[in-house]
């Protein structure tokens, strides 16, 4: 009995998988750089708050989206 050659993955599928992996890695890198826990040190003040109650903008937006 003769041995059949191994089936190969098509080149177009390999390229698609490579694009997906690189895209996910890029998204993960940007998410790691833009970590919300380190954002408060350089976030502008929320100027739409009354002058006596100015909070850091990230706290203001955290309050908006916490409900």
MARBA-3410 file (N, C-alpha, C, O; in Angstrom, 1 decimal):
67
0.8,-1.2,0.0,0.0,0.0,0.0,0.9,1.3,0.0,1.8,1.4,0.8 ~ 0.6,2.1,-1.0,1.5,3.3,-1.0,1.0,4.4,-0.1,-0.2,4.5,0.2 ~ 1.9,5.2,0.4,1.6,6.2,1.4,1.2,7.5,0.6,1.9,7.9,-0.3 ~ 0.0,8.1,1.1,-0.4,9.3,0.4,0.3,10.5,1.1,0.6,10.5,2.3 ~ 0.6,11.5,0.3,1.2,12.7,0.9,0.3,13.4,1.9,-0.9,13.4,1.8
0.9,14.0,2.9,0.2,14.7,3.9,-0.6,15.9,3.4,-0.1,16.6,2.5 ~ -1.8,16.1,3.8,-2.6,17.2,3.4,-2.0,18.5,4.0,-1.7,18.5,5.2 ~ -1.9,19.5,3.2,-1.3,20.8,3.7,-2.4,21.8,3.9,-3.5,21.7,3.2 ~ -2.2,22.7,4.8,-3.2,23.8,5.0,-3.0,24.8,3.8,-1.8,25.2,3.5 ~ -4.0,25.3,3.2,-3.9,26.2,2.1,-3.2,27.5,2.5,-3.4,27.9,3.6
-2.5,28.1,1.6,-1.7,29.3,1.9,-2.6,30.5,2.3,-2.3,31.2,3.2 ~ -3.8,30.6,1.6,-4.7,31.7,1.9,-5.2,31.6,3.4,-5.4,32.6,4.0 ~ -5.4,30.3,3.9,-5.9,30.1,5.2,-4.8,30.5,6.2,-5.1,31.1,7.3 ~ -3.5,30.1,5.9,-2.4,30.5,6.8,-2.3,32.0,6.9,-2.0,32.6,8.0 ~ -2.5,32.7,5.8,-2.4,34.2,5.8,-3.5,34.8,6.6,-3.3,35.7,7.4
-4.7,34.3,6.4,-5.8,34.7,7.2,-5.6,34.5,8.7,-5.9,35.4,9.5 ~ -5.1,33.4,9.1,-4.8,33.1,10.5,-3.8,34.0,11.0,-3.8,34.5,12.2 ~ -2.7,34.3,10.2,-1.7,35.2,10.6,-2.2,36.6,10.8,-1.8,37.3,11.8 ~ -3.0,37.1,9.9,-3.6,38.4,10.1,-4.5,38.5,11.3,-4.4,39.5,12.0 ~ -5.2,37.5,11.7,-6.1,37.5,12.9,-5.2,37.5,14.1,-5.5,38.3,15.0
-4.2,36.7,14.2,-3.3,36.7,15.3,-2.6,38.0,15.5,-2.5,38.5,16.6 ~ -2.1,38.6,14.4,-1.4,39.9,14.5,-2.3,41.0,15.0,-2.0,41.8,15.8 ~ -3.6,40.9,14.5,-4.6,41.9,14.9,-4.9,41.8,16.3,-5.0,42.8,17.0 ~ -5.1,40.6,16.8,-5.4,40.4,18.3,-4.2,40.8,19.1,-4.4,41.4,20.2 ~ -3.0,40.5,18.7,-1.8,41.0,19.5,-1.7,42.5,19.5,-1.4,43.1,20.5
-2.0,43.2,18.4,-2.0,44.6,18.4,-3.1,45.2,19.3,-2.8,46.2,20.0 ~ -4.3,44.7,19.2,-5.3,45.1,20.1,-4.9,44.9,21.6,-5.1,45.8,22.4 ~ -4.4,43.8,21.9,-4.0,43.5,23.3,-2.9,44.5,23.7,-2.9,44.9,24.9 ~ -2.0,44.8,22.8,-0.9,45.7,23.2,-1.5,47.1,23.5,-1.1,47.7,24.4 ~ -2.4,47.6,22.6,-3.0,48.9,22.9,-3.8,48.9,24.1,-3.9,49.9,24.9
-4.5,47.8,24.4,-5.3,47.7,25.7,-4.3,47.8,26.9,-4.7,48.4,27.9 ~ -3.2,47.1,26.8,-2.2,47.1,27.9,-1.6,48.5,28.1,-1.4,48.9,29.2 ~ -1.4,49.2,27.0,-0.8,50.6,27.1,-1.9,51.5,27.7,-1.5,52.4,28.5 ~ -3.1,51.4,27.3,-4.2,52.3,27.7,-4.9,51.7,28.9,-6.1,51.5,28.9 ~ -4.2,51.3,29.9,-4.7,50.7,31.2,-5.5,51.7,31.9,-4.9,52.7,32.3
-6.8,51.5,32.2,-7.6,52.5,32.9,-7.1,52.8,34.3,-7.5,53.9,34.9 ~ -6.4,51.9,34.9,-6.0,52.1,36.3,-4.8,53.2,36.4,-4.6,53.8,37.4 ~ -4.1,53.4,35.3,-3.0,54.3,35.3,-3.4,55.6,34.6,-2.5,56.5,34.5 ~ -4.6,55.8,34.2,-5.0,56.9,33.4,-5.3,58.2,34.3,-5.2,59.3,33.8 ~ -5.5,58.0,35.6,-6.0,59.1,36.4,-4.9,60.2,36.6,-5.2,61.4,36.8
-3.6,59.8,36.5,-2.5,60.8,36.8,-2.5,61.9,35.7,-2.0,63.0,36.1 ~ -2.9,61.6,34.5,-2.8,62.6,33.5,-4.1,62.9,32.8,-4.2,63.2,31.6 ~ -5.2,62.7,33.6,-6.6,62.9,33.0,-7.0,64.4,33.3,-6.8,64.8,34.5 ~ -7.5,65.1,32.4,-7.9,66.5,32.6,-9.1,66.5,33.6,-9.8,65.6,33.8 ~ -9.3,67.7,34.2,-10.4,67.9,35.1,-11.7,68.0,34.4,-11.7,68.6,33.3
-12.8,67.5,34.9,-14.1,67.6,34.3,-14.6,69.1,34.5,-15.1,69.4,35.6 ~ -14.5,69.9,33.4,-14.9,71.3,33.6,-16.4,71.5,33.6,-16.8,72.7,33.8 ~ -17.2,70.5,33.3,-18.6,70.7,33.3,-19.2,70.6,34.7,-20.4,70.6,34.9 ~ -18.3,70.3,35.7,-18.8,70.3,37.1,-18.7,71.7,37.7,-17.9,72.5,37.2 ~ -19.5,71.9,38.7,-19.4,73.2,39.4,-18.0,73.4,39.9,-17.3,72.5,40.3
-17.6,74.7,40.0,-16.2,75.1,40.4,-15.8,74.5,41.8,-14.7,74.1,41.9 ~ -16.8,74.4,42.7,-16.4,73.9,44.0,-16.3,72.4,44.1,-15.8,71.8,45.0 ~ -16.8,71.7,43.0,-16.9,70.2,43.0,-16.2,69.7,41.8,-16.8,68.8,41.1 ~ -15.0,70.1,41.5,-14.3,69.6,40.3,-13.6,68.3,40.7,-12.8,68.3,41.6 ~ -14.0,67.3,39.9,-13.4,66.0,40.1,-12.5,65.7,38.9,-12.7,66.3,37.9
-11.7,64.7,39.0,-11.0,64.2,37.9,-11.9,63.6,36.9,-12.9,62.9,37.3 ~ -11.7,63.8,35.6,-12.7,63.4,34.6,-12.9,61.9,34.6,-14.0,61.5,34.4 ~ -11.9,61.1,34.9,-12.1,59.7,34.9,-13.1,59.3,36.0,-13.9,58.3,35.8 ~ -13.0,60.0,37.2,-14.0,59.7,38.2,-15.4,60.0,37.8,-16.4,59.3,38.1 ~ -15.5,61.1,37.1,-16.8,61.6,36.6,-17.4,60.6,35.6,-18.6,60.2,35.7
-16.6,60.1,34.7,-17.1,59.1,33.7,-17.3,57.8,34.3,-18.2,57.0,33.9 ~ -16.5,57.4,35.3,-16.7,56.2,36.0,-18.1,56.2,36.7,-18.8,55.2,36.7 ~ -18.4,57.4,37.3,-19.7,57.5,37.9,-20.9,57.4,36.9,-21.9,56.8,37.2 ~ -20.7,58.0,35.7,-21.7,57.9,34.7,-22.0,56.5,34.3,-23.2,56.1,34.1 ~ -20.9,55.7,34.1,-21.1,54.4,33.5,-21.2,53.3,34.6,-21.3,52.1,34.3
-21.3,53.6,35.9,-21.4,52.6,36.9,-22.8,52.1,37.2,-23.0,51.2,37.9 ~ -23.8,52.8,36.5,-25.2,52.4,36.8,-25.7,51.4,35.8,-26.8,51.0,35.9
END
